[in-house]
Amino acid sequence: MRPASDSDGLPVGAALGLEHVVFPVRDLSDASETFQQDLGFAVTPGTPHASGTIDNSVIFANEGYIELLGIHDPLSKAPIVEEVKTILSKREGPVTIGVRVASVSASVEYFKARGCEVRGPNESRFPDPETGQLSPPLYSNLEIVGDRPYVRDQIFFLEKLEKNFQEYHTTNARAAAYLRSWVTVHPNTARRIGAAWLAVDDVEKAATAYADIGLKARPVRPASVPGVDVAAIRLGTGSLLLAQPRASSSPFSDVLSDGGGAAAMVGISIEVASIEDAASSLGPDVRRSARYDGWFGRSFQVLPDQAHGAWLEFYEAARPARPETGTP
């Protein structure tokens, strides 16, 4: 596989898109009901994890998903439970984005060549809920660690191990049943995660931090969200948008002041097949913005107090994504 040049704006020449958003919530049942009844998504139930967490998922047709992550065993001392508790002591909402790549091993070499300290490749295995027996490796992933403001804890990279995945879901009845339970057709006509929004205290410093690891951000103006300066990083079929709030009070500035530090994930843009159907699928008490011409097409917004801490943009794609012309 040929690595991309830095000017391509793509990691290792093989970023496939935004794979999933990790979205901690205080009450998984309540959050799932909000996403289903009020926001028009179909929610696929998950199972408790051995670590003490539990998740339900909003799964899209491209296998990307929003992971609504809760705690089912608050007495667990597992690191992930402690981490989720710390996050939830400050806020609910999206905290990190996973980017699907064709090869994690190639990604490791790509980032190491740019002076990055990485953790990985790490294999993800999943325990059988009854026997506890671990699955074969189903995913490989990596994180960029070390002193990397704006980058560390905000983004990670993963590869689906297709052969293992298919064999496991062919031979394990419970895994196959879970796979069949996935609901990927949504009343709001959601298709995929098109962009993740990272609120930053300084967009130029954030853009430099990503350029240092080989991911170039391009300024995008005018912003479709008033009061923010934005730079876009293309990641395959999706984008990471670095957004610096100009106003002292907005969903973007609030999440930074509430303990987000220099950078914090604040929201996501969801592509829908029909902006009209997306709007009509919202619950009667959900407040939304007027429709506007956003970067990706006709759009509207739902604010964080309506979506468990997430700023959501729904859009109907009207043209190809081209960050160099002002559309990420």
Sequence and secondary structure as in RCSB ss.txt:
>XXXX:A:sequence
MRPASDSDGLPVGAALGLEHVVFPVRDLSDASETFQQDLGFAVTPGTPHASGTIDNSVIFANEGYIELLGIHDPL
SKAPIVEEVKTILSKREGPVTIGVRVASVSASVEYFKARGCEVRGPNESRFPDPETGQLSPPLYSNLEIVGDRPY
VRDQIFFLEKLEKNFQEYHTTNARAAAYLRSWVTVHPNTARRIGAAWLAVDDVEKAATAYADIGLKARPVRPASV
PGVDVAAIRLGTGSLLLAQPRASSSPFSDVLSDGGGAAAMVGISIEVASIEDAASSLGPDVRRSARYDGWFGRSF
QVLPDQAHGAWLEFYEAARPARPETGTP
>XXXX:A:secstr
     GGGTSGGG EEEEEEEEEE S HHHHHHIIIIIT    B   B TTSEEEEEEE TTS EEEEEEES TT
   HHHHHHHHHHTT  S  EEEEEES HHHHHHHHHHTT EEEEEEEE  B TTT  B    EEEEEEESS TT
TTTTEEEEEE HHHHHHHHHH HHHHHHHHH     TT EEEEEEEEEEES HHHHHHHHHHTT   EEE S SS
TTEEEEEEEETTEEEEEEEESSSSSHHHHHIIIIITTEEEEEEEEEES HHHHHHTS TT  B   EE SSEEEE
EE GGGTTT EEEEEEE S  BGGGTB 
